[in-house]
Amino acid sequence: MLIGYKFQFLSPLHIGRRGIGVEEVEEKRVPSDTIYGAIIYALANIYGGDEVSHIIDRFMNRDPPFILSSTLPLICSDGQEMILVHAPLSFPHDILKLPNLSEDFPRLMVLRGRLLKILKDISFTDLDFIKEVLLGKEISVEEVNIKKRIVRLRIDDKYYTADKDKGVLVREKLIDIIPKILWKTEKRVRNVVDRNTKATDIYYLGLLHLMTPHVLLVDIDRNYIGKFEAALKYLSEAGLGGERAYGFGRFSFTKLKKDIIMKIEELFKISNNNAIISQSIYSPTDHEWRIIQDFKSLFFYTGFFKGGYGGRSIIRSSTLCLIEGSTFPSNLLQNKKSSPNLQLRPIGRCVIDKIKGEQVIRIFFAFYIPWRVIHAK
């Protein structure tokens, strides 16, 4: 079943890459693999190793007890809460119909260039826009304002605004209530002391400040909700991310309103879709990767290799991951065994590293929503 949790972060988070002399933060959210790892850590501390072994076995057998999204911004409008989901990286190539400028080719090229310059930086959109696309509505470009760095789109009699500075695409009447800054990063100077030589060295700690409440979406076996919420309670006090000993990553959480979950469930009831948008960090299996590559001329994704250090300086293997907003063909879900306890068909994999007797388990299963590609590039 689909449920959601509203997070209100009480302190900044340290989530990012570790380097020599500086720790950078490049995130705009708490990524799903960080949350998976934190949940497993919390369950191990609460229920012990046997419970964790049982969970990992279920993931390895493709019967996960839960599938997580990365965190998503939550916005309040007229007393109503709405979430912003990760916009598809394939946008705008797959759905937009440009004005008919075939007789003025230079003007078309200028318009297209301006359009892409703004839309390529759109990170989030609202559920209403996703629904309009799934219903097959025609989307036309009404205005490209390079000075204000916005694009106005029309769907029937509704208008949507894509704001490059805010990084969002939402209904026009909502654009003004979106905070100018959804997140910000900070570097704090830290001093480290060598235990042997007592020499000191300065480095910078990168921190992420989430300026609005965030939502964690979960597709979960209803029999596991109690243990999952116990893990969240533990983490709310212990913290998410790194440098937790300094109080970073603390949060409070409540259940998300049912009406938001119902809007997400409505998307899955629309049969007019041929694609999915990942809302989490996803690492495909070899078979899934072959399917994705077969459709790479029509569908879009951005990959990176995730490795680095785990707990107690364990070097983790480099793993191909695909970021939130990556768009895949819906036939990726064909022949996938569906769980009677989950709405999503499990795609993704676990990566297990065993080094010097230590074991690091990373989970990269995808939380996704449906999408429709109309105009292929």
C-alpha positions in Angstrom: 0.0 0.0 0.0 1.1 3.6 -0.7 1.6 5.9 2.3 3.6 9.0 2.9 5.4 10.8 5.7 5.9 14.5 6.1 9.3 15.5 7.4 10.1 18.8 9.0 13.9 19.0 9.3 15.1 20.6 12.6 18.7 20.9 11.6 20.8 20.9 8.4 22.0 17.7 6.8 25.4 16.5 5.6 24.8 14.5 2.5 27.4 14.5 -0.2 30.8 13.4 -1.5 33.8 13.4 0.7 37.0 14.9 -0.7 40.4 16.0 0.5 40.2 19.2 2.4 36.6 19.9 1.5 33.2 18.1 1.8 30.8 19.1 -0.9 27.0 19.0 -1.0 25.4 18.6 -4.4 22.0 17.3 -3.3 18.6 19.0 -3.4 16.9 16.3 -1.4 17.7 13.3 0.8 18.4 10.5 -1.8 16.6 7.2 -1.4 19.8 5.1 -1.0 20.7 7.2 2.1 17.2 6.6 3.5 17.3 2.9 2.8 20.7 2.6 4.6 19.4 4.6 7.5 16.3 2.5 7.9 18.3 -0.7 7.8 20.7 0.8 10.4 17.7 1.8 12.7 16.1 -1.7 12.3 19.3 -3.4 13.3 19.6 -1.3 16.4 15.9 -1.8 17.4 15.3 -5.4 16.4 18.7 -7.0 15.9 20.6 -8.7 13.1 18.0 -11.4 12.5 15.4 -8.9 11.4 17.9 -7.2 9.1 18.9 -10.6 7.5 15.2 -11.3 6.9 14.7 -7.9 5.2 17.8 -8.3 3.0 16.6 -11.7 2.0 13.3 -10.3 0.9 15.0 -7.6 -1.2 17.4 -10.2 -2.7 14.4 -12.4 -3.6 12.6 -9.4 -5.2 9.9 -9.4 -2.6 10.8 -6.2 -0.7 8.8 -5.2 2.4 9.0 -1.6 1.3 10.1 0.6 -1.7 11.1 4.2 -1.0 11.2 7.5 -2.9 13.8 10.2 -2.4 12.4 13.1 -0.4 10.0 15.5 -2.2 9.2 19.2 -1.4 5.8 19.8 0.2 4.0 23.2 -0.6 1.0 24.6 1.1 -1.7 26.5 -1.0 -4.9 28.0 0.6 -4.6 25.5 3.4 -4.1 22.6 1.0 -0.8 20.7 0.8 0.7 19.5 -2.4 3.8 17.6 -3.2 6.2 18.4 -6.0 7.5 15.3 -7.8 10.7 15.0 -9.8 10.1 16.2 -13.3 11.1 13.9 -16.2 14.5 14.4 -17.6 13.0 13.7 -21.0 11.0 16.9 -20.8 10.4 18.8 -23.0 11.4 16.6 -25.9 8.7 14.0 -25.4 5.5 16.1 -24.9 5.7 19.6 -26.2 4.3 20.9 -29.4 6.1 24.0 -30.6 4.2 26.7 -32.6 4.1 26.2 -36.3 7.1 28.2 -37.5 8.1 26.0 -40.4 8.2 29.1 -42.7 10.6 30.9 -40.4 13.3 28.4 -39.6 15.7 30.9 -37.8 12.9 32.0 -35.5 12.1 28.4 -34.7 15.7 27.7 -33.7 15.9 30.7 -31.5 12.6 29.8 -29.8 13.8 26.2 -29.3 17.1 27.3 -27.8 15.4 29.7 -25.4 12.9 27.0 -24.4 15.5 24.4 -23.7 17.7 26.8 -21.8 14.9 27.3 -19.2 13.3 23.9 -19.1 16.5 21.9 -18.7 16.8 23.3 -15.1 13.3 22.2 -14.1 13.7 19.8 -11.2 10.1 19.4 -9.9 6.5 19.5 -11.2 3.1 19.0 -9.6 0.8 15.9 -9.9 -1.8 17.9 -11.9 0.7 18.4 -14.7 1.6 14.7 -14.7 -2.1 13.8 -14.9 -2.7 16.1 -17.8 0.1 14.4 -19.8 -1.2 10.9 -19.0 -4.6 11.9 -20.2 -3.1 12.8 -23.6 -3.9 16.6 -23.4 -2.1 18.7 -26.0 0.5 21.1 -24.5 1.4 24.2 -26.4 4.0 26.9 -25.7 2.4 30.3 -25.1 5.3 32.4 -24.0 9.1 32.1 -23.6 10.4 35.0 -21.5 14.2 34.8 -21.5 14.5 37.9 -19.3 12.2 36.6 -16.5 13.5 33.0 -17.3 10.0 31.5 -17.5 8.0 29.5 -20.0 4.2 29.6 -20.0 2.4 26.5 -21.2 -1.3 26.0 -22.0 -3.3 22.8 -21.6 -6.9 23.4 -22.6 -7.9 26.4 -20.6 -5.2 25.9 -17.9 -1.9 27.6 -17.8 1.3 26.3 -16.3 4.5 28.2 -15.6 8.1 26.8 -15.7 10.4 29.0 -13.6 14.1 28.4 -14.2 15.2 30.2 -11.0 12.8 28.2 -8.8 13.4 25.0 -10.7 9.7 24.1 -10.8 6.8 23.7 -13.3 3.4 24.2 -11.7 0.0 25.7 -12.3 0.3 29.4 -13.0 -1.7 30.5 -10.0 0.7 28.5 -7.7 4.0 29.8 -8.9 4.0 32.8 -6.5 3.6 30.6 -3.4 6.6 28.5 -4.3 9.5 29.7 -2.2 12.2 31.5 -4.0 14.7 29.0 -2.5 13.5 25.4 -1.9 17.0 24.5 -0.6 20.4 26.0 0.1 23.8 24.7 0.8 26.4 25.9 3.3 30.1 25.3 4.0 31.3 25.4 7.6 34.9 25.6 8.5 35.9 22.6 10.6 39.2 21.9 12.4 40.5 18.3 12.6 43.4 17.2 15.0 45.8 14.4 14.1 45.8 12.0 17.0 49.4 11.1 16.6 51.2 14.4 15.8 48.5 16.7 17.4 48.8 18.8 14.2 45.6 20.6 13.2 44.2 21.0 9.7 41.2 23.0 8.4 38.5 21.6 6.1 35.1 22.6 5.1 31.9 20.7 5.9 29.1 20.9 3.3 25.6 21.1 4.7 22.1 21.0 3.1 19.3 23.2 4.3 15.8 22.1 3.2 13.6 25.2 3.3 10.2 23.5 3.1 8.8 20.3 4.6 9.7 17.2 2.6 7.7 14.0 1.9 8.9 10.5 1.8 6.7 8.2 -0.3 6.6 4.5 0.6 5.0 1.5 -1.0 5.0 -0.9 1.9 3.6 -4.2 3.1 0.9 -3.2 5.5 2.2 -5.8 8.0 5.5 -4.0 8.2 4.2 -0.4 8.9 4.7 -0.7 12.7 8.4 -1.6 12.4 9.0 0.9 9.7 7.6 3.8 11.8 9.6 2.6 14.8 12.7 3.0 12.5 11.6 6.5 11.5 11.1 7.4 15.2 14.6 6.2 16.0 16.1 8.2 13.0 14.2 11.4 13.9 16.2 11.5 17.1 19.5 10.0 15.8 19.5 12.0 12.5 19.9 11.3 8.8 23.1 11.6 6.8 26.6 12.2 8.1 28.0 14.1 11.2 25.0 13.1 13.3 27.1 13.4 16.5 26.9 17.1 15.9 23.1 17.1 15.8 22.7 17.2 12.0 19.9 15.5 10.2 17.3 15.7 13.0 13.6 15.8 12.0 10.1 15.4 13.1 7.5 13.4 11.0 3.8 12.9 10.7 1.6 10.8 8.3 0.9 12.5 5.0 -2.8 13.4 4.3 -4.7 10.7 2.5 -5.9 13.0 -0.3 -2.4 13.4 -1.6 -1.8 9.7 -1.6 -5.2 9.3 -3.5 -4.0 11.7 -6.2 -0.9 9.5 -6.7 -3.0 6.4 -6.8 -5.2 8.0 -9.5 -2.2 8.3 -11.8 -1.7 4.5 -11.8 -5.4 4.0 -12.8 -4.9 5.9 -16.0 -4.0 3.3 -18.6 -2.8 5.8 -21.3 0.9 5.5 -20.4 4.0 4.1 -22.0 6.7 5.2 -19.6 7.6 5.7 -15.9 9.5 8.4 -14.1 11.8 7.3 -11.3 11.4 9.2 -8.0 14.4 7.5 -6.4 18.0 6.5 -7.1 17.7 3.4 -9.2 20.4 0.8 -10.2 19.1 -1.6 -12.9 19.8 -5.2 -13.1 21.7 -6.4 -16.3 18.4 -7.5 -17.9 16.7 -4.2 -17.0 19.7 -2.2 -18.4 19.4 -4.0 -21.7 15.8 -3.0 -22.0 16.6 0.6 -21.1 19.4 0.8 -23.7 17.1 -0.6 -26.4 14.9 2.4 -26.0 17.5 5.1 -25.4 16.6 6.9 -28.6 13.1 7.6 -27.2 13.6 7.7 -23.4 16.0 9.7 -21.3 18.1 9.0 -18.2 21.2 10.4 -16.5 23.6 7.9 -14.8 26.4 8.2 -12.4 28.7 5.8 -10.6 28.2 5.6 -6.8 31.0 4.2 -4.7 33.3 5.8 -2.1 33.5 4.9 1.5 31.0 3.1 3.8 31.1 2.9 7.6 34.5 2.4 9.2 36.3 3.3 5.9 35.1 0.3 3.9 35.6 1.0 0.2 32.4 0.3 -1.6 32.3 -0.9 -5.2 31.4 1.6 -8.0 27.8 1.0 -9.0 25.8 2.4 -12.0 22.9 4.4 -10.7 20.2 6.5 -12.5 18.9 9.6 -10.9 15.4 10.8 -10.0 13.5 12.0 -13.1 15.0 9.4 -15.3 12.4 8.2 -17.8 12.1 4.6 -18.8 9.7 2.5 -21.1 6.9 1.0 -19.1 7.6 -2.4 -20.6 10.5 -2.5 -18.1 7.8 -3.7 -15.8 6.6 -6.5 -18.0 7.2 -10.0 -16.7 8.1 -8.5 -13.3 6.7 -10.5 -10.5 4.2 -8.3 -8.6 4.0 -8.6 -4.8 0.5 -9.1 -3.3 1.5 -6.5 -0.6 2.9 -3.7 -2.9 1.4 -1.6 -5.6 4.7 -1.2 -7.5 6.4 -3.9 -9.4 9.9 -4.2 -8.0 12.7 -3.1 -10.3 16.3 -2.4 -9.2 18.8 -4.4 -7.2 20.9 -4.7 -4.0 24.6 -4.3 -4.0 26.6 -6.2 -1.4 30.3 -5.5 -0.7 32.3 -7.8 1.5 35.7 -6.4 2.4 37.9 -7.4 5.3 35.1 -9.3 7.0 32.8 -6.3 6.8 29.5 -6.3 4.8 28.0 -3.2 3.2 24.5 -3.5 1.7 23.1 -0.8 -0.5 19.5 -0.9 -1.9 18.7 0.8 -5.2 15.1 -0.2 -5.9 13.0 2.3 -7.9 9.9 4.2 -6.7 8.2 5.4 -9.8 5.1 7.1 -11.2 3.6 6.6 -14.7 4.3 8.9 -17.6 3.4 9.2 -21.2 5.8 10.0 -24.1 3.9 11.8 -26.9 6.5 13.3 -29.2 9.7 11.3 -29.4 12.8 13.2 -30.2 
